[in-house]
Amino acid sequence: MNIYIEFCYLAASILFVFGLKGLTHPDSARRGMLLAAAGMTAAIVGTLFNPEIVTREWIWIGLLIGGSIGAVMSIWMPMTAMPERTALSHAFGALAAALVGIAEYANHGAQMGTLKVGALGFEILLGCITFTGSLIAFGKLYGVVKGTPITFKGQNIFNMTLLAVMLGCFVYLVYDASAAAAFYIMMTLAFCFGVLLVIPIGSADMPVVMSLLNSYAGLAAAATGFVLGNNVLIIAGTLDGFSGFILSVLMCRAMNRSMKNVLFGAFGAVSETAVGAVTGTMREVSLEDVATQLAYAKHVVFVPGYGMATAQAQYAVRELANLLEGRGVGVKFGIHPVAGRMPGHMNVLLAEANVPYSLLYEMDQINPDLPQTDVAVVIGANDVVNPDARDNPRSPIAGMPIIEVDRARSVVVLKRGNGKGFSGLDNPLFFKPVTGMLYGDAKSSLTSLTQAVQEV
């Protein structure tokens, strides 16, 4: 029987590796997800072969409940809510790891060896922190928790003190595995620390937070594997943990910020007196003017942002892009790595609308083309096209790489109103002579533009 279990776990591990490799490119992402799902199926089947299972009733109940929740989330949750769904997935996975650790300690706490109790403590710390942190991230993304940073005086000192107490309990637990009080204090503080860790982080930093929480959840799963002696959990959790951490570093690099600044900088709590308010007038343009520009343009670049997601405008922009291509206009999409609320957010939405991958250009690829672009259409993006990041050394986002739409011959910004982005910063782009503001819901504006271009 053990040979069947190990074979299933080996197959699952291989499928996870190839699944992760498939996610490195949009063309192979769907195949990567299918391979990863097949790997998880193999891992579940292998676990069911375990001869140490006394009764399988609770396993079947768990499979039924978990499968039903997963099916409901995947079928009925819209693609525009993918960041929220991902945050919930991180929370569920981390809670599962934490509950396994709690159960193992309740059953074998005093008898556990130093190495195993150390892995268990690590599992509890990361699992509890990720669970509550992911719930707060979900709340910020869904709008039930304020998206701007929530701060209080002495917050970082308080958080560091809390972390020191947690680590002290962890060290004492490794020294004395029977110290149940230290275990439960550590667990409670970890739940609290997860909340305190995420509330001071603004929604503009959610891509980094999402990938970092993904890393925590993966490492918690790997620690669970050490506690249970389960090889597939160790392999899958390690892959997930380190890939999430690497992605977090890449996200920070894309914003020219350090991980420390993201976690403790309260980015988003910015006052105008600190950076200077932008002066001038935003120039509003009519639908007919924009339609004429697009109809007679040779090159058009669309730059999507979170506003496209909230307006569910991905299908409308695809229809407009198809129409322009039919008229001989060269169309490209410029994708910033941290646009939206999770890594690859814009890619996912545009893929849902069947926008060809060949039209999607990363920031470094699209920037050299912008000076030759007739019209750059910004759809609900703000901070990722803010020229202050390039031109104003006093700006909190100074040095952050941006899509330089202000270098295009003409810029049209689709926006609901004159509000600021999640960073809380004014955007000088909106006041430049080259820029025209087309106010309104992005989906409605794009649909109307498609009709107006047809009439030109």
Helices and strands as residue ranges (DSSP letters): H 2-22, H 26-48, H 57-76, G 79-81, H 82-108, G 109-111, H 114-142, H 155-175, H 180-198, G 203-205, H 206-228, H 231-254, H 259-264, H 272-275, H 287-295, E 299-304, H 306-311, H 314-326, E 330-335, H 345-352, G 357-359, E 360-362, H 363-366, G 367-372, E 375-379, G 383-385, H 388-391, G 405-407, E 411-415, G 428-431, E 435-439, H 442-455
